[in-house]
Amino acid sequence: MKNPIEHLNKVFDSRIRLGIMSALMVNESVNFNELKELIDATDGNLATHLKTLEEHHFIKVQKGFIGRKTNTVYSVTKAGEKAFKIHLEALEKMIRSIG
């Protein structure tokens, strides 16, 4: 049997990216400001992590407007959902094997 640590995804090593993915797994979509508030990150820091997740095709981005203000909304992709679930299962197996 493979060591569960081999199933951990380096993309999810960051606290910010874990927070983004967790928020998107339980919500259909979340806008930038809501994510910023949930995760307590600066604009630049959050944007950098969102870009990484987007580049890995784990999230999709929809830009639009509410009145004259831009509104950027994020949602998890099928690939992102699958990768995150595998990551969480590996964490659970690691925790169970220690206890």
C-alpha positions in Angstrom: 0.0 0.0 0.0 1.3 3.5 -0.9 2.1 5.9 1.8 -0.8 8.5 2.0 1.8 11.3 2.0 2.3 10.5 -1.7 -1.3 11.6 -2.4 -0.9 15.1 -0.9 -0.9 17.8 -3.5 1.8 20.5 -3.2 -0.6 23.0 -4.6 -2.7 22.8 -1.4 0.3 23.2 0.9 -0.6 26.9 1.5 -3.0 27.9 4.2 -4.5 30.4 1.8 -5.1 27.9 -1.0 -6.6 25.4 1.5 -9.0 28.1 2.6 -9.9 29.1 -0.9 -10.6 25.4 -1.9 -12.5 24.8 1.3 -14.7 27.8 0.7 -15.4 26.8 -2.9 -16.1 23.2 -2.0 -19.1 24.2 0.1 -20.3 27.2 -1.9 -21.3 27.2 -5.6 -19.3 30.3 -6.1 -17.6 33.0 -4.0 -16.5 36.5 -5.1 -13.1 38.0 -4.4 -14.2 40.2 -1.5 -16.0 37.4 0.2 -12.9 35.1 -0.1 -10.7 37.9 1.2 -12.9 38.3 4.3 -13.2 34.5 4.8 -9.5 33.9 4.6 -8.2 37.1 6.0 -5.7 37.7 3.2 -4.5 40.9 1.5 -5.6 41.6 -2.1 -2.2 40.8 -3.6 -1.7 37.6 -1.6 -5.1 36.3 -2.4 -4.8 37.2 -6.1 -1.5 35.3 -6.3 -3.0 32.2 -4.7 -6.1 32.3 -6.9 -3.9 32.6 -10.0 -2.0 29.5 -9.0 -5.2 27.5 -8.5 -6.5 28.8 -11.8 -3.3 27.8 -13.6 -3.7 24.3 -12.3 -7.3 24.3 -13.6 -8.6 23.8 -10.0 -10.8 26.9 -10.1 -12.6 28.9 -12.8 -12.9 32.6 -12.8 -15.9 34.7 -14.1 -15.5 38.4 -14.3 -18.5 40.6 -14.5 -20.0 43.8 -13.2 -22.4 44.8 -10.5 -23.5 48.2 -11.6 -20.2 49.9 -12.5 -18.1 47.8 -10.1 -16.2 44.8 -11.3 -17.2 41.5 -9.7 -14.9 38.5 -10.0 -16.5 35.2 -9.0 -14.7 32.0 -8.4 -15.9 28.4 -8.4 -14.2 25.0 -8.2 -13.8 22.9 -11.3 -14.4 19.1 -11.5 -10.6 18.6 -11.7 -10.2 20.9 -8.6 -12.9 19.0 -6.7 -11.3 15.7 -7.4 -7.8 16.8 -6.6 -8.9 18.4 -3.3 -10.8 15.4 -2.3 -7.8 13.1 -2.9 -5.7 15.6 -0.9 -8.2 15.5 2.0 -8.4 11.7 2.0 -4.6 11.5 2.1 -4.6 13.8 5.1 -7.3 11.7 6.9 -5.3 8.5 6.2 -2.2 10.0 7.6 -4.0 11.2 10.7 -5.6 7.8 11.2 -2.3 5.9 10.8 -0.6 8.0 13.4 -3.3 7.5 16.1 
